[in-house]
Every structure is written in C-alpha cells, then in structure tokens.
Amino acid sequence: MRVALAVLLTIAAVVLLSGSSEDKRVSIYSTIANYSLPIVERPQVDYVGLLEVLEPLGTVSARTNKDQWRLRYNDAEAEFTANKRAARVRNTNFDLSANFILEGGRGLVPLADLSSLLSRILGGPVTFNPRSRRLFIGSVGIHFTAQISNTTPTTLIMNFSSPVNPAIATEPGKLHMTFIHDPVVASSSPKLTFSSTAITSASFLENNGEAEVVITSTVPVLASFSNNGRTITVGPPPPAAAVTAVPRVLPAAPGLALAPAPPASTAAPASGALHYFAVVDASHGGEERGAALTEQMAEKDVTLAFARLLRQELNNRGLRTLLVRDADTSLTLDQRAAMTNAAAPVIYVCVHAASQETGVRLYTGLSPSGGENVGPFRDWDAAQSPFLTLSDAVATSVAAALHAKQISVRTLTAPLRPLNNITSAAIAIEIAPPSGDVSQLNSAAYQQPIAAAVAAGVADARDKLQVTRE
Ligand SMILES: [Zn+2]
C-alpha cells in the first residue's frame, strides 16, 4: 500500500471508466475462455493474429516456410501465403478479403474474415459483431432482465443468466457497468425506459470489445452484487442516518456471530444470501501485483496468504468471514466495496503489505473534507462517514490486541479507497516485515501471530460494541 492511493480520490470516476487503453481490440467469448486481443491496424484493414485467437481454445501450432504459413489446430489445418488472399482451410479454398500478412513468423488475417475462418477451423457456429468487435463461439451469450422494484426507495434489479463481473463507474445522473470478459448481450431492446422517476432508463451499448449498460437516474445510485454475481441491484446508497441502524447487524446475544435481521438498506443482498460478520479483502491481485516486496515476492500474494490466515482465526472465534477474493483475481476498488456492502458485514478488514519499516500499521478512513461541489455522487466517497466512530473503536481494539502480543503497531487515518466507500465499520491493516528481514514477510510463522491478534481485537470490539449498545 502506498499512501499515494489517496490520489485516487481526486480522479474522476469517468477516468476509471475509460479503462487501461484506447487501443483497438477484439473480445472473444467461448465456453472455454473469454479473452481480448489487440487489433493490428493497417491502412484500410484491421488484422488479428490467428495463432493468438486459437491458442486459448485448443492445441495449436504454426510453421513458417518461406512465404507459406501453415497452422494446425487440433485436427484442422490451414495454409496461408504472405501477401496473397488465396488460402486453404481443411483442404478447401478460402479467399481472404485482403492479403494475408506474415510478420516475423506471426500470421495476421483480416478481422473481417475471422468469423468465417473460425467457423471452418472449429467446425461450429461463430457470431461476430464487427462494429463492437465482439465474437461469440457457440451459444455463450449472457442474457439479462432489468426490472424496477416496488419497494421504497426504488431499485433496479438486474438478473443475469450467468455470473458477471463488470467494472462500475458513476458520474452525476449515470451509472456505467462495463463488461469486458462477460459475453453479455442486449435484452429485447437496447434501451429500456422505466416509469420510475428515480431510475429512468437502462441502455445497452457495445464498442471496442466491450459491452456497457448505462443506467440513468435522477438520484445518486450505487450498484451492489448478490446471488453469486448473477444479480446487480442499483439503488440509492444507505442514508447518512444509517449509523442508527448499526446495532441491527450486531449479534443479539453474546456468542452469536450471525446477524439475523435483514439489512434495511436497498443495497442489501438478495434474500437467502449468507450473512457474514467480517469481510476480509486481500488487496491487489491478478495483473495488479501491488508492491514488489522483493524480486520474487509480490504484495498480492502476501495479502492473500494473510487474508486466509485471518479468516481462519476469525472463524475460530465464531465470526463468520467472507474473503473478497480467495484466488489470484483482479478486482477494482469499486467492485470490492460493492461486494462488501452487498454482504453487509459488521466489520470490513482490508489487507496490504509493505517492505518498509516493521510491524503493523492500522488505518481508518477519513471524512472527505470540503468538496461540496462534487455533485450528487459525493455519497459514494462519504459512505464510510457515519461509521467512522465504529471503525475507530475497532482499530483501537485491534491495536490493543497487537500491543498485548508485543507486535509493534501504529494507528493512522487516511482517505484510503475503498475504506471510504464501505458502509460498515472498516479498517485497513498493512503488515511490514520483522525488523530487517523482508524474506520473512510471507512466512506463516510470522503472519500467524499477527492474524491471531487482529482476530482477537475484532472479537473484543464486538463485545465492546455490544456493551455500548445497552
Ligand atoms: Zn497495497
């Protein structure tokens, strides 16, 4: 973790939406893998590397012999010639719409020919949308419905035929869900209009290998996930007065870890969802490796190892715990916050690791200062504000537990995302190595006592909060 994370606060949500790059790409969806590949732009014609297209789908190899490029995919063969349109696929002539390109052993075919080439090579139906550059192999499309609830306040409930994992971004009056690796396809109409005055429409767009659903609203809205990623509920954030609702998620009796009362807010998980006392978030993951703690040790691996130990320690104390990620997956900060808020835990613990200094640093959020002019979506960044007192109480309790085990600890406040987007008590913990020996940072022997102390501190806080409630 770097305190510079705070800088993220100043980046407009719209910037997050634009993604990593404006490079042209094609996205391919199949039952085996969903992936995106770069487009190679040539005058008038877009090309794509055919070997790269097929690699995730099966056993594929290519051989170059002078101007000839021969490709083998499972039992199919295809042969192309540099700077020629004429090709052969499964012993049948095939005319490309533009010349084949051979570059350093890499075979490039016109994007316009990709679906018919793939259909012949794979021997099955392939659908290609050339305008959005989204290619579907077989019947893999994810369908969705969108319905306005009859509840107060109004929410929009979107149900998907398979789990989805869109990036969420907001701007005044709009919430964007961007689907890159989910083969989401339009419902009956690309634009759905609703009779609600709060949430007025949902539009489906496709562009550059992505699908996007844009929801327009006249009130600030958040998206929350439930039903294992199959349901997204869009609705107003919990009211600022939500702090008065905190006791509802505290155990009704000592020793009871579960909070039986359904959350009152609209960001609640669908009925039947498991209820968790704690959500532990191993920061970073996937392509986003976090800090390079040593040449071999990535922060994302240290945070996951520690998160798993912490889950075990919390479970041992009867505190049912959910990990935001239990694998090497990448998630945006908004997704982490949305998942946590949908789970509505009593406490959220975000885990980071650092190679500098020693011991443990504990962070709680900070109320955003000023910024009255940031529009109706201020609530997202201020979501933590009503819970800061609770968060500080948990941090104090955790610090005391660490101190009791002679583990050095410092307590700090910082406007760290996603802490400020969490609608429950929330702390971030950053573990640093024992003095002078970074290599020990990822050892269970070093992490275990820290995890045990943090869990003990969280458990103590529960008891204290319980007492405070009387
Ligand atoms: Zn970090």
Residues whose N, C-alpha, C, O or C-beta is under 5 A from the ligand:
A	BS01	ZN	M1 R2 S283 G290 H352 A353
